Structures are given as structure tokens and as C-alpha cells.
Amino acid sequence: MTTARYYHAGCPVCVSAEQTLLNLLAADVKVEVVHLGEAPTRVAEAEAAGVQSVPALVVNGQVLHINFGAAIADLK
């Protein structure tokens, strides 16, 4: 099973992308959704994974930046 992590800030762009992504991903992909507005301690984790803006999906070490909701620096 592939595990992915979806980072977002809770804005409408992020929530819309989350709903679209979760509906598109295969059933065998487990996605952990991380709302950085509610879990600000995880911003450093997102940065370490290579996230530069949210929403972003991290899969197997690859960062997929989706649209643009906020820069990771704005969430600090």
C-alpha cells in the first residue's frame, strides 16, 4: 500500500483540491491529511519533505504542488 501525505492550510483552494484528489486516488493509497493551520508544529516536517507551498501531496518522497493556496513561509 502506498502512503501519501497531503498538506494544506484549510483555505478553499486547499479543501477543493483535497476533495478532488481523494476521489481520484486509487483505493490502495492511504492519504494522511495534514491541516497545517491546525497542526502548525508540522510545518517544519512539510518543509523537510520539500513542500514550498500548499496544497501539496507528498508521495514516495516526491512533492506534487497543486494550484497555489499559500507559501509554506506564510504558515510559520
All heavy atoms as TSV, in Angstrom:
chain	resi	resn	atom	element	x	y	z
A	1	MET	N	N	0.838	-1.177	0.000
A	1	MET	CA	C	0.000	0.000	0.000
A	1	MET	C	C	0.882	1.239	0.000
A	1	MET	O	O	1.804	1.370	0.790
A	1	MET	CB	C	-0.902	0.004	1.236
A	1	MET	CG	C	-1.707	1.287	1.367
A	1	MET	SD	S	-2.773	1.365	2.821
A	1	MET	CE	C	-4.099	0.330	2.292
A	2	THR	N	N	0.592	2.171	-0.874
A	2	THR	CA	C	1.300	3.435	-0.931
A	2	THR	C	C	0.724	4.377	0.114
A	2	THR	O	O	-0.486	4.446	0.293
A	2	THR	CB	C	1.149	4.076	-2.331
A	2	THR	OG1	O	1.697	3.187	-3.294
A	2	THR	CG2	C	1.852	5.409	-2.408
A	3	THR	N	N	1.607	5.091	0.788
A	3	THR	CA	C	1.169	6.098	1.738
A	3	THR	C	C	1.557	7.462	1.206
A	3	THR	O	O	2.669	7.658	0.743
A	3	THR	CB	C	1.810	5.878	3.120
A	3	THR	OG1	O	1.441	4.588	3.592
A	3	THR	CG2	C	1.351	6.918	4.113
A	4	ALA	N	N	0.623	8.381	1.269
A	4	ALA	CA	C	0.857	9.746	0.814
A	4	ALA	C	C	0.481	10.692	1.944
A	4	ALA	O	O	-0.292	10.337	2.835
A	4	ALA	CB	C	0.021	10.040	-0.426
A	5	ARG	N	N	1.018	11.899	1.891
A	5	ARG	CA	C	0.693	12.900	2.889
A	5	ARG	C	C	0.259	14.149	2.132
A	5	ARG	O	O	0.965	14.634	1.252
A	5	ARG	CB	C	1.912	13.173	3.762
A	5	ARG	CG	C	1.595	13.986	4.995
A	5	ARG	CD	C	2.743	13.953	6.000
A	5	ARG	NE	N	2.735	12.646	6.664
A	5	ARG	CZ	C	3.798	11.869	6.814
A	5	ARG	NH1	N	4.963	12.245	6.357
A	5	ARG	NH2	N	3.701	10.708	7.428
A	6	TYR	N	N	-0.929	14.660	2.469
A	6	TYR	CA	C	-1.480	15.848	1.825
A	6	TYR	C	C	-1.426	16.991	2.824
A	6	TYR	O	O	-2.066	16.941	3.875
A	6	TYR	CB	C	-2.927	15.590	1.380
A	6	TYR	CG	C	-3.590	16.788	0.767
A	6	TYR	CD1	C	-3.261	17.215	-0.508
A	6	TYR	CD2	C	-4.555	17.510	1.465
A	6	TYR	CE1	C	-3.864	18.327	-1.068
A	6	TYR	CE2	C	-5.175	18.614	0.908
A	6	TYR	CZ	C	-4.819	19.015	-0.358
A	6	TYR	OH	O	-5.417	20.116	-0.915
A	7	TYR	N	N	-0.631	18.006	2.525
A	7	TYR	CA	C	-0.500	19.174	3.393
A	7	TYR	C	C	-1.370	20.294	2.842
A	7	TYR	O	O	-1.372	20.562	1.639
A	7	TYR	CB	C	0.950	19.657	3.431
A	7	TYR	CG	C	1.912	18.698	4.100
A	7	TYR	CD1	C	2.704	17.856	3.342
A	7	TYR	CD2	C	2.026	18.648	5.480
A	7	TYR	CE1	C	3.605	16.979	3.945
A	7	TYR	CE2	C	2.913	17.778	6.096
A	7	TYR	CZ	C	3.695	16.946	5.320
A	7	TYR	OH	O	4.572	16.090	5.923
A	8	HIS	N	N	-2.074	20.964	3.739
A	8	HIS	CA	C	-2.871	22.107	3.318
A	8	HIS	C	C	-3.063	23.074	4.467
A	8	HIS	O	O	-2.689	22.796	5.595
A	8	HIS	CB	C	-4.218	21.663	2.735
A	8	HIS	CG	C	-5.201	21.163	3.746
A	8	HIS	ND1	N	-6.173	21.966	4.272
A	8	HIS	CD2	C	-5.353	19.954	4.325
A	8	HIS	CE1	C	-6.897	21.257	5.131
A	8	HIS	NE2	N	-6.417	20.031	5.185
A	9	ALA	N	N	-3.638	24.244	4.163
A	9	ALA	CA	C	-3.811	25.294	5.166
A	9	ALA	C	C	-5.276	25.558	5.477
A	9	ALA	O	O	-5.593	26.469	6.218
A	9	ALA	CB	C	-3.142	26.578	4.689
A	10	GLY	N	N	-6.180	24.803	4.888
A	10	GLY	CA	C	-7.598	24.956	5.179
A	10	GLY	C	C	-8.334	25.969	4.332
A	10	GLY	O	O	-9.534	26.157	4.500
A	11	CYS	N	N	-7.643	26.611	3.409
A	11	CYS	CA	C	-8.301	27.599	2.552
A	11	CYS	C	C	-9.187	26.885	1.521
A	11	CYS	O	O	-9.059	25.681	1.304
A	11	CYS	CB	C	-7.257	28.473	1.862
A	11	CYS	SG	S	-6.252	27.586	0.650
A	12	PRO	N	N	-10.096	27.611	0.876
A	12	PRO	CA	C	-10.977	26.983	-0.113
A	12	PRO	C	C	-10.230	26.266	-1.236
A	12	PRO	O	O	-10.664	25.201	-1.685
A	12	PRO	CB	C	-11.793	28.161	-0.662
A	12	PRO	CG	C	-11.808	29.159	0.455
A	12	PRO	CD	C	-10.453	29.018	1.115
A	13	VAL	N	N	-9.103	26.812	-1.695
A	13	VAL	CA	C	-8.311	26.161	-2.746
A	13	VAL	C	C	-7.827	24.802	-2.251
A	13	VAL	O	O	-7.915	23.790	-2.954
A	13	VAL	CB	C	-7.111	27.044	-3.157
A	13	VAL	CG1	C	-6.142	26.278	-4.036
A	13	VAL	CG2	C	-7.587	28.297	-3.860
A	14	CYS	N	N	-7.328	24.772	-1.010
A	14	CYS	CA	C	-6.791	23.531	-0.437
A	14	CYS	C	C	-7.872	22.477	-0.228
A	14	CYS	O	O	-7.673	21.302	-0.524
A	14	CYS	CB	C	-6.107	23.822	0.895
A	14	CYS	SG	S	-4.629	24.851	0.781
A	15	VAL	N	N	-9.006	22.900	0.291
A	15	VAL	CA	C	-10.098	21.963	0.568
A	15	VAL	C	C	-10.645	21.387	-0.732
A	15	VAL	O	O	-10.904	20.186	-0.832
A	15	VAL	CB	C	-11.199	22.650	1.396
A	15	VAL	CG1	C	-12.420	21.765	1.538
A	15	VAL	CG2	C	-10.656	23.025	2.779
A	16	SER	N	N	-10.788	22.216	-1.740
A	16	SER	CA	C	-11.272	21.747	-3.040
A	16	SER	C	C	-10.306	20.736	-3.646
A	16	SER	O	O	-10.723	19.686	-4.154
A	16	SER	CB	C	-11.451	22.930	-3.989
A	16	SER	OG	O	-11.824	22.486	-5.271
A	17	ALA	N	N	-9.006	21.042	-3.587
A	17	ALA	CA	C	-8.004	20.118	-4.126
A	17	ALA	C	C	-8.017	18.806	-3.345
A	17	ALA	O	O	-7.884	17.732	-3.931
A	17	ALA	CB	C	-6.616	20.757	-4.071
A	18	GLU	N	N	-8.188	18.874	-2.026
A	18	GLU	CA	C	-8.252	17.657	-1.211
A	18	GLU	C	C	-9.401	16.764	-1.659
A	18	GLU	O	O	-9.215	15.558	-1.872
A	18	GLU	CB	C	-8.432	18.012	0.258
A	18	GLU	CG	C	-8.624	16.799	1.151
A	18	GLU	CD	C	-8.946	17.179	2.590
A	18	GLU	OE1	O	-8.845	18.353	2.971
A	18	GLU	OE2	O	-9.304	16.262	3.344
A	19	GLN	N	N	-10.575	17.332	-1.820
A	19	GLN	CA	C	-11.736	16.546	-2.222
A	19	GLN	C	C	-11.526	15.910	-3.588
A	19	GLN	O	O	-11.835	14.744	-3.792
A	19	GLN	CB	C	-12.987	17.424	-2.213
A	19	GLN	CG	C	-13.374	17.861	-0.820
A	19	GLN	CD	C	-14.436	18.948	-0.813
A	19	GLN	OE1	O	-14.796	19.500	-1.843
A	19	GLN	NE2	N	-14.939	19.256	0.364
A	20	THR	N	N	-10.965	16.658	-4.519
A	20	THR	CA	C	-10.705	16.139	-5.860
A	20	THR	C	C	-9.678	15.013	-5.818
A	20	THR	O	O	-9.883	13.949	-6.404
A	20	THR	CB	C	-10.214	17.266	-6.788
A	20	THR	OG1	O	-11.225	18.277	-6.844
A	20	THR	CG2	C	-9.923	16.745	-8.181
A	21	LEU	N	N	-8.573	15.242	-5.106
A	21	LEU	CA	C	-7.517	14.230	-5.031
A	21	LEU	C	C	-7.991	12.937	-4.395
A	21	LEU	O	O	-7.710	11.854	-4.895
A	21	LEU	CB	C	-6.342	14.760	-4.218
A	21	LEU	CG	C	-5.349	15.606	-4.966
A	21	LEU	CD1	C	-4.340	16.194	-3.992
A	21	LEU	CD2	C	-4.646	14.796	-6.020
A	22	LEU	N	N	-8.676	13.035	-3.273
A	22	LEU	CA	C	-9.112	11.837	-2.577
A	22	LEU	C	C	-10.057	11.003	-3.435
A	22	LEU	O	O	-10.056	9.780	-3.352
A	22	LEU	CB	C	-9.753	12.183	-1.235
A	22	LEU	CG	C	-8.793	12.778	-0.196
A	22	LEU	CD1	C	-9.536	13.101	1.087
A	22	LEU	CD2	C	-7.620	11.865	0.077
A	23	ASN	N	N	-10.829	11.663	-4.273
A	23	ASN	CA	C	-11.727	10.939	-5.179
A	23	ASN	C	C	-10.985	10.309	-6.356
A	23	ASN	O	O	-11.453	9.327	-6.918
A	23	ASN	CB	C	-12.833	11.858	-5.699
A	23	ASN	CG	C	-13.854	12.178	-4.638
A	23	ASN	OD1	O	-14.150	11.356	-3.769
A	23	ASN	ND2	N	-14.393	13.374	-4.676
A	24	LEU	N	N	-9.839	10.856	-6.720
A	24	LEU	CA	C	-9.084	10.354	-7.873
A	24	LEU	C	C	-8.098	9.243	-7.531
A	24	LEU	O	O	-7.801	8.407	-8.380
A	24	LEU	CB	C	-8.309	11.500	-8.532
A	24	LEU	CG	C	-9.131	12.547	-9.261
A	24	LEU	CD1	C	-8.238	13.687	-9.728
A	24	LEU	CD2	C	-9.864	11.937	-10.434
A	25	LEU	N	N	-7.587	9.260	-6.311
A	25	LEU	CA	C	-6.558	8.280	-5.943
A	25	LEU	C	C	-7.145	6.889	-5.796
A	25	LEU	O	O	-8.288	6.714	-5.382
A	25	LEU	CB	C	-5.872	8.696	-4.639
A	25	LEU	CG	C	-5.027	9.961	-4.744
A	25	LEU	CD1	C	-4.545	10.391	-3.371
A	25	LEU	CD2	C	-3.846	9.742	-5.677
A	26	ALA	N	N	-6.339	5.917	-6.135
A	26	ALA	CA	C	-6.759	4.517	-6.032
A	26	ALA	C	C	-7.056	4.158	-4.579
A	26	ALA	O	O	-6.512	4.753	-3.645
A	26	ALA	CB	C	-5.658	3.614	-6.583
A	27	ALA	N	N	-7.890	3.173	-4.403
A	27	ALA	CA	C	-8.311	2.744	-3.069
A	27	ALA	C	C	-7.147	2.214	-2.238
A	27	ALA	O	O	-7.209	2.229	-1.006
A	27	ALA	CB	C	-9.398	1.693	-3.186
A	28	ASP	N	N	-6.079	1.772	-2.874
A	28	ASP	CA	C	-4.954	1.225	-2.120
A	28	ASP	C	C	-3.923	2.291	-1.719
A	28	ASP	O	O	-2.846	1.963	-1.249
A	28	ASP	CB	C	-4.279	0.088	-2.885
A	28	ASP	CG	C	-3.640	0.533	-4.185
A	28	ASP	OD1	O	-4.019	1.602	-4.709
A	28	ASP	OD2	O	-2.778	-0.182	-4.695
A	29	VAL	N	N	-4.269	3.563	-1.908
A	29	VAL	CA	C	-3.402	4.656	-1.487
A	29	VAL	C	C	-3.974	5.242	-0.207
A	29	VAL	O	O	-5.087	5.753	-0.192
A	29	VAL	CB	C	-3.293	5.762	-2.565
A	29	VAL	CG1	C	-2.446	6.919	-2.058
A	29	VAL	CG2	C	-2.742	5.203	-3.854
A	30	LYS	N	N	-3.214	5.143	0.866
A	30	LYS	CA	C	-3.615	5.720	2.149
A	30	LYS	C	C	-3.090	7.145	2.184
A	30	LYS	O	O	-1.897	7.375	2.006
A	30	LYS	CB	C	-3.033	4.917	3.303
A	30	LYS	CG	C	-3.409	5.459	4.661
A	30	LYS	CD	C	-2.776	4.622	5.764
A	30	LYS	CE	C	-3.228	5.113	7.110
A	30	LYS	NZ	N	-2.329	6.019	7.745
A	31	VAL	N	N	-3.977	8.109	2.401
A	31	VAL	CA	C	-3.585	9.516	2.417
A	31	VAL	C	C	-3.782	10.084	3.820
A	31	VAL	O	O	-4.887	10.055	4.352
A	31	VAL	CB	C	-4.399	10.347	1.401
A	31	VAL	CG1	C	-3.958	11.806	1.439
A	31	VAL	CG2	C	-4.252	9.779	0.000
A	32	GLU	N	N	-2.706	10.589	4.393
A	32	GLU	CA	C	-2.805	11.310	5.655
A	32	GLU	C	C	-2.993	12.781	5.309
A	32	GLU	O	O	-2.180	13.367	4.600
A	32	GLU	CB	C	-1.540	11.144	6.497
A	32	GLU	CG	C	-1.596	11.945	7.784
A	32	GLU	CD	C	-0.296	11.975	8.560
A	32	GLU	OE1	O	0.726	11.456	8.059
A	32	GLU	OE2	O	-0.305	12.529	9.664
A	33	VAL	N	N	-4.055	13.382	5.800
A	33	VAL	CA	C	-4.336	14.790	5.551
A	33	VAL	C	C	-3.806	15.591	6.737
A	33	VAL	O	O	-4.180	15.334	7.879
A	33	VAL	CB	C	-5.848	15.029	5.357
A	33	VAL	CG1	C	-6.129	16.514	5.180
A	33	VAL	CG2	C	-6.358	14.233	4.157
A	34	VAL	N	N	-2.924	16.552	6.440
A	34	VAL	CA	C	-2.327	17.378	7.481
A	34	VAL	C	C	-2.743	18.826	7.265
A	34	VAL	O	O	-2.331	19.467	6.305
A	34	VAL	CB	C	-0.783	17.269	7.472
A	34	VAL	CG1	C	-0.184	18.139	8.569
A	34	VAL	CG2	C	-0.341	15.816	7.608
A	35	HIS	N	N	-3.584	19.326	8.151
A	35	HIS	CA	C	-4.048	20.716	8.106
A	35	HIS	C	C	-3.040	21.528	8.907
A	35	HIS	O	O	-3.026	21.491	10.135
A	35	HIS	CB	C	-5.444	20.789	8.732
A	35	HIS	CG	C	-6.109	22.123	8.625
A	35	HIS	ND1	N	-5.493	23.312	8.982
A	35	HIS	CD2	C	-7.352	22.445	8.231
A	35	HIS	CE1	C	-6.340	24.302	8.803
A	35	HIS	NE2	N	-7.473	23.808	8.345
A	36	LEU	N	N	-2.173	22.249	8.224
A	36	LEU	CA	C	-1.093	22.965	8.889
A	36	LEU	C	C	-1.590	24.138	9.729
A	36	LEU	O	O	-0.904	24.570	10.651
A	36	LEU	CB	C	-0.058	23.434	7.864
A	36	LEU	CG	C	0.694	22.294	7.175
A	36	LEU	CD1	C	1.577	22.838	6.057
A	36	LEU	CD2	C	1.518	21.497	8.167
A	37	GLY	N	N	-2.791	24.615	9.456
A	37	GLY	CA	C	-3.374	25.661	10.297
A	37	GLY	C	C	-3.756	25.119	11.660
A	37	GLY	O	O	-3.707	25.825	12.667
A	38	GLU	N	N	-4.114	23.840	11.711
A	38	GLU	CA	C	-4.484	23.200	12.967
A	38	GLU	C	C	-3.310	22.467	13.604
A	38	GLU	O	O	-3.366	22.122	14.783
A	38	GLU	CB	C	-5.635	22.219	12.735
A	38	GLU	CG	C	-6.916	22.894	12.314
A	38	GLU	CD	C	-8.021	21.920	11.972
A	38	GLU	OE1	O	-7.783	20.696	11.917
A	38	GLU	OE2	O	-9.150	22.396	11.733
A	39	ALA	N	N	-2.272	22.197	12.835
A	39	ALA	CA	C	-1.084	21.493	13.340
A	39	ALA	C	C	0.175	22.260	12.921
A	39	ALA	O	O	0.995	21.752	12.147
A	39	ALA	CB	C	-1.051	20.071	12.797
A	40	PRO	N	N	0.344	23.492	13.419
A	40	PRO	CA	C	1.483	24.305	12.985
A	40	PRO	C	C	2.839	23.704	13.336
A	40	PRO	O	O	3.838	24.052	12.702
A	40	PRO	CB	C	1.264	25.640	13.705
A	40	PRO	CG	C	0.360	25.334	14.849
A	40	PRO	CD	C	-0.492	24.177	14.402
A	41	THR	N	N	2.885	22.800	14.283
A	41	THR	CA	C	4.154	22.159	14.627
A	41	THR	C	C	4.653	21.270	13.496
A	41	THR	O	O	5.820	20.887	13.489
A	41	THR	CB	C	4.022	21.321	15.911
A	41	THR	OG1	O	3.003	20.339	15.724
A	41	THR	CG2	C	3.670	22.202	17.105
A	42	ARG	N	N	3.798	20.957	12.533
A	42	ARG	CA	C	4.188	20.078	11.434
A	42	ARG	C	C	4.677	20.840	10.192
A	42	ARG	O	O	5.016	20.236	9.177
A	42	ARG	CB	C	3.032	19.142	11.081
A	42	ARG	CG	C	2.755	18.207	12.292
A	42	ARG	CD	C	1.801	17.138	12.016
A	42	ARG	NE	N	2.342	16.146	11.100
A	42	ARG	CZ	C	1.645	15.103	10.679
A	42	ARG	NH1	N	0.412	14.894	11.108
A	42	ARG	NH2	N	2.179	14.233	9.837
A	43	VAL	N	N	4.725	22.176	10.286
A	43	VAL	CA	C	5.237	22.979	9.164
A	43	VAL	C	C	6.681	22.590	8.861
A	43	VAL	O	O	7.059	22.430	7.698
A	43	VAL	CB	C	5.107	24.493	9.442
A	43	VAL	CG1	C	5.834	25.308	8.389
A	43	VAL	CG2	C	3.637	24.897	9.500
A	44	ALA	N	N	7.500	22.421	9.887
A	44	ALA	CA	C	8.908	22.032	9.684
A	44	ALA	C	C	9.008	20.685	8.980
A	44	ALA	O	O	9.865	20.474	8.122
A	44	ALA	CB	C	9.643	21.992	11.018
A	45	GLU	N	N	8.114	19.764	9.327
A	45	GLU	CA	C	8.068	18.443	8.671
A	45	GLU	C	C	7.767	18.600	7.182
A	45	GLU	O	O	8.397	17.969	6.345
A	45	GLU	CB	C	6.988	17.603	9.345
A	45	GLU	CG	C	6.623	16.331	8.644
A	45	GLU	CD	C	5.339	15.732	9.217
A	45	GLU	OE1	O	5.221	15.617	10.452
A	45	GLU	OE2	O	4.452	15.382	8.412
A	46	ALA	N	N	6.798	19.462	6.875
A	46	ALA	CA	C	6.429	19.702	5.483
A	46	ALA	C	C	7.603	20.303	4.717
A	46	ALA	O	O	7.910	19.873	3.604
A	46	ALA	CB	C	5.207	20.618	5.409
A	47	GLU	N	N	8.263	21.279	5.330
A	47	GLU	CA	C	9.438	21.886	4.695
A	47	GLU	C	C	10.528	20.851	4.450
A	47	GLU	O	O	11.141	20.834	3.380
A	47	GLU	CB	C	10.011	22.990	5.578
A	47	GLU	CG	C	9.294	24.302	5.457
A	47	GLU	CD	C	10.019	25.378	6.231
A	47	GLU	OE1	O	10.233	25.203	7.446
A	47	GLU	OE2	O	10.356	26.405	5.608
A	48	ALA	N	N	10.778	19.997	5.427
A	48	ALA	CA	C	11.809	18.967	5.287
A	48	ALA	C	C	11.482	17.995	4.161
A	48	ALA	O	O	12.379	17.453	3.518
A	48	ALA	CB	C	11.985	18.206	6.603
A	49	ALA	N	N	10.187	17.801	3.888
A	49	ALA	CA	C	9.757	16.915	2.806
A	49	ALA	C	C	9.874	17.596	1.444
A	49	ALA	O	O	9.705	16.960	0.414
A	49	ALA	CB	C	8.318	16.457	3.043
A	50	GLY	N	N	10.134	18.922	1.450
A	50	GLY	CA	C	10.275	19.655	0.195
A	50	GLY	C	C	9.083	20.490	-0.192
A	50	GLY	O	O	9.038	21.069	-1.276
A	51	VAL	N	N	8.094	20.579	0.676
A	51	VAL	CA	C	6.898	21.374	0.392
A	51	VAL	C	C	7.262	22.855	0.428
A	51	VAL	O	O	7.839	23.335	1.403
A	51	VAL	CB	C	5.774	21.060	1.413
A	51	VAL	CG1	C	4.585	21.988	1.199
A	51	VAL	CG2	C	5.359	19.604	1.307
A	52	GLN	N	N	6.936	23.568	-0.644
A	52	GLN	CA	C	7.220	25.006	-0.734
A	52	GLN	C	C	5.940	25.827	-0.656
A	52	GLN	O	O	5.978	27.010	-0.325
A	52	GLN	CB	C	7.954	25.322	-2.029
A	52	GLN	CG	C	9.311	24.668	-2.094
A	52	GLN	CD	C	9.988	24.900	-3.424
A	52	GLN	OE1	O	9.532	25.680	-4.265
A	52	GLN	NE2	N	11.095	24.215	-3.646
A	53	SER	N	N	4.818	25.202	-1.004
A	53	SER	CA	C	3.525	25.864	-0.928
A	53	SER	C	C	2.461	24.792	-0.737
A	53	SER	O	O	2.692	23.611	-0.998
A	53	SER	CB	C	3.242	26.674	-2.202
A	53	SER	OG	O	3.143	25.824	-3.327
A	54	VAL	N	N	1.317	25.237	-0.253
A	54	VAL	CA	C	0.192	24.313	-0.080
A	54	VAL	C	C	-0.952	24.773	-0.964
A	54	VAL	O	O	-1.067	25.962	-1.258
A	54	VAL	CB	C	-0.253	24.246	1.405
A	54	VAL	CG1	C	0.805	23.587	2.242
A	54	VAL	CG2	C	-0.617	25.600	1.967
A	55	PRO	N	N	-1.748	23.844	-1.420
A	55	PRO	CA	C	-1.763	22.429	-1.121
A	55	PRO	C	C	-0.653	21.673	-1.841
A	55	PRO	O	O	-0.229	22.045	-2.938
A	55	PRO	CB	C	-3.134	21.964	-1.604
A	55	PRO	CG	C	-3.505	22.912	-2.697
A	55	PRO	CD	C	-2.883	24.226	-2.306
A	56	ALA	N	N	-0.202	20.605	-1.190
A	56	ALA	CA	C	0.842	19.762	-1.766
A	56	ALA	C	C	0.630	18.319	-1.327
A	56	ALA	O	O	0.229	18.063	-0.194
A	56	ALA	CB	C	2.220	20.235	-1.335
A	57	LEU	N	N	0.915	17.408	-2.214
A	57	LEU	CA	C	0.814	15.983	-1.934
A	57	LEU	C	C	2.220	15.407	-2.013
A	57	LEU	O	O	2.932	15.623	-2.990
A	57	LEU	CB	C	-0.092	15.301	-2.968
A	57	LEU	CG	C	-0.331	13.805	-2.798
A	57	LEU	CD1	C	-1.171	13.543	-1.556
A	57	LEU	CD2	C	-1.017	13.241	-4.037
A	58	VAL	N	N	2.635	14.691	-0.967
A	58	VAL	CA	C	3.952	14.059	-0.946
A	58	VAL	C	C	3.739	12.551	-1.059
A	58	VAL	O	O	3.057	11.947	-0.226
A	58	VAL	CB	C	4.725	14.403	0.346
A	58	VAL	CG1	C	6.082	13.710	0.343
A	58	VAL	CG2	C	4.880	15.910	0.493
A	59	VAL	N	N	4.307	11.964	-2.126
A	59	VAL	CA	C	4.183	10.529	-2.372
A	59	VAL	C	C	5.565	9.976	-2.689
A	59	VAL	O	O	6.228	10.458	-3.614
A	59	VAL	CB	C	3.240	10.234	-3.564
A	59	VAL	CG1	C	3.088	8.735	-3.770
A	59	VAL	CG2	C	1.897	10.897	-3.392
A	60	ASN	N	N	5.987	8.993	-1.916
A	60	ASN	CA	C	7.275	8.349	-2.147
A	60	ASN	C	C	8.416	9.352	-2.306
A	60	ASN	O	O	9.254	9.230	-3.194
A	60	ASN	CB	C	7.212	7.435	-3.377
A	60	ASN	CG	C	6.234	6.307	-3.201
A	60	ASN	OD1	O	6.012	5.830	-2.094
A	60	ASN	ND2	N	5.630	5.879	-4.284
A	61	GLY	N	N	8.419	10.377	-1.474
A	61	GLY	CA	C	9.481	11.376	-1.498
A	61	GLY	C	C	9.342	12.432	-2.576
A	61	GLY	O	O	10.152	13.347	-2.651
A	62	GLN	N	N	8.351	12.316	-3.417
A	62	GLN	CA	C	8.105	13.296	-4.474
A	62	GLN	C	C	7.034	14.276	-4.016
A	62	GLN	O	O	5.982	13.873	-3.520
A	62	GLN	CB	C	7.627	12.606	-5.760
A	62	GLN	CG	C	8.644	11.681	-6.360
A	62	GLN	CD	C	9.847	12.432	-6.895
A	62	GLN	OE1	O	9.719	13.462	-7.535
A	62	GLN	NE2	N	11.030	11.913	-6.632
A	63	VAL	N	N	7.288	15.571	-4.188
A	63	VAL	CA	C	6.326	16.600	-3.804
A	63	VAL	C	C	5.571	17.065	-5.036
A	63	VAL	O	O	6.175	17.451	-6.030
A	63	VAL	CB	C	7.022	17.813	-3.148
A	63	VAL	CG1	C	5.992	18.855	-2.732
A	63	VAL	CG2	C	7.854	17.367	-1.959
A	64	LEU	N	N	4.271	16.992	-4.961
A	64	LEU	CA	C	3.405	17.470	-6.044
A	64	LEU	C	C	2.696	18.717	-5.538
A	64	LEU	O	O	1.805	18.632	-4.688
A	64	LEU	CB	C	2.393	16.396	-6.425
A	64	LEU	CG	C	2.989	15.036	-6.774
A	64	LEU	CD1	C	1.892	13.991	-6.875
A	64	LEU	CD2	C	3.768	15.123	-8.064
A	65	HIS	N	N	3.118	19.880	-6.021
A	65	HIS	CA	C	2.468	21.127	-5.631
A	65	HIS	C	C	1.231	21.308	-6.502
A	65	HIS	O	O	1.303	21.191	-7.723
A	65	HIS	CB	C	3.427	22.305	-5.792
A	65	HIS	CG	C	4.528	22.269	-4.780
A	65	HIS	ND1	N	5.754	21.714	-5.046
A	65	HIS	CD2	C	4.561	22.689	-3.495
A	65	HIS	CE1	C	6.506	21.807	-3.956
A	65	HIS	NE2	N	5.815	22.386	-3.003
A	66	ILE	N	N	0.108	21.556	-5.857
A	66	ILE	CA	C	-1.175	21.613	-6.543
A	66	ILE	C	C	-1.735	23.025	-6.419
A	66	ILE	O	O	-1.940	23.504	-5.305
A	66	ILE	CB	C	-2.159	20.614	-5.905
A	66	ILE	CG1	C	-1.543	19.220	-5.905
A	66	ILE	CG2	C	-3.507	20.642	-6.600
A	66	ILE	CD1	C	-2.100	18.316	-4.860
A	67	ASN	N	N	-1.966	23.684	-7.557
A	67	ASN	CA	C	-2.523	25.035	-7.538
A	67	ASN	C	C	-1.660	25.894	-6.635
A	67	ASN	O	O	-0.481	25.668	-6.505
A	67	ASN	CB	C	-3.991	24.985	-7.096
A	67	ASN	CG	C	-4.809	26.120	-7.655
A	67	ASN	OD1	O	-4.312	27.201	-7.921
A	67	ASN	ND2	N	-6.089	25.870	-7.848
A	68	PHE	N	N	-2.213	26.883	-5.989
A	68	PHE	CA	C	-1.459	27.682	-5.024
A	68	PHE	C	C	-2.421	28.269	-4.021
A	68	PHE	O	O	-3.295	29.052	-4.363
A	68	PHE	CB	C	-0.666	28.809	-5.691
A	68	PHE	CG	C	0.166	29.597	-4.713
A	68	PHE	CD1	C	1.399	29.131	-4.309
A	68	PHE	CD2	C	-0.327	30.769	-4.159
A	68	PHE	CE1	C	2.152	29.828	-3.376
A	68	PHE	CE2	C	0.421	31.475	-3.237
A	68	PHE	CZ	C	1.664	31.008	-2.846
A	69	GLY	N	N	-2.259	27.869	-2.765
A	69	GLY	CA	C	-3.081	28.387	-1.697
A	69	GLY	C	C	-2.289	29.343	-0.822
A	69	GLY	O	O	-2.725	30.453	-0.546
A	70	ALA	N	N	-1.092	28.910	-0.400
A	70	ALA	CA	C	-0.231	29.731	0.440
A	70	ALA	C	C	1.197	29.201	0.388
A	70	ALA	O	O	1.411	28.009	0.261
A	70	ALA	CB	C	-0.723	29.707	1.888
A	71	ALA	N	N	2.144	30.115	0.507
A	71	ALA	CA	C	3.551	29.709	0.596
A	71	ALA	C	C	3.783	29.113	1.980
A	71	ALA	O	O	3.174	29.549	2.963
A	71	ALA	CB	C	4.463	30.907	0.378
A	72	ILE	N	N	4.670	28.129	2.065
A	72	ILE	CA	C	4.959	27.493	3.352
A	72	ILE	C	C	5.511	28.538	4.327
A	72	ILE	O	O	5.224	28.478	5.529
A	72	ILE	CB	C	5.907	26.282	3.179
A	72	ILE	CG1	C	5.870	25.370	4.404
A	72	ILE	CG2	C	7.309	26.700	2.880
A	72	ILE	CD1	C	4.683	24.496	4.491
A	73	ALA	N	N	6.240	29.515	3.853
A	73	ALA	CA	C	6.784	30.579	4.717
A	73	ALA	C	C	5.669	31.384	5.383
A	73	ALA	O	O	5.843	31.866	6.505
A	73	ALA	CB	C	7.688	31.506	3.900
A	74	ASP	N	N	4.528	31.507	4.717
A	74	ASP	CA	C	3.402	32.256	5.287
A	74	ASP	C	C	2.735	31.504	6.433
A	74	ASP	O	O	1.976	32.090	7.196
A	74	ASP	CB	C	2.355	32.550	4.214
A	74	ASP	CG	C	2.871	33.492	3.138
A	74	ASP	OD1	O	3.826	34.251	3.422
A	74	ASP	OD2	O	2.352	33.444	2.019
A	75	LEU	N	N	3.008	30.222	6.563
A	75	LEU	CA	C	2.374	29.412	7.598
A	75	LEU	C	C	3.214	29.360	8.878
A	75	LEU	O	O	2.772	28.790	9.866
A	75	LEU	CB	C	2.124	27.997	7.080
A	75	LEU	CG	C	1.210	27.916	5.860
A	75	LEU	CD1	C	1.167	26.498	5.335
A	75	LEU	CD2	C	-0.174	28.418	6.209
A	76	LYS	N	N	4.392	29.923	8.846
A	76	LYS	CA	C	5.272	29.903	10.030
A	76	LYS	C	C	4.816	30.899	11.062
A	76	LYS	O	O	4.247	31.895	10.818
A	76	LYS	CB	C	6.705	30.202	9.639
A	76	LYS	CG	C	7.319	29.099	8.831
A	76	LYS	CD	C	8.737	29.463	8.522
A	76	LYS	CE	C	9.406	28.389	7.705
A	76	LYS	NZ	N	10.776	28.703	7.388
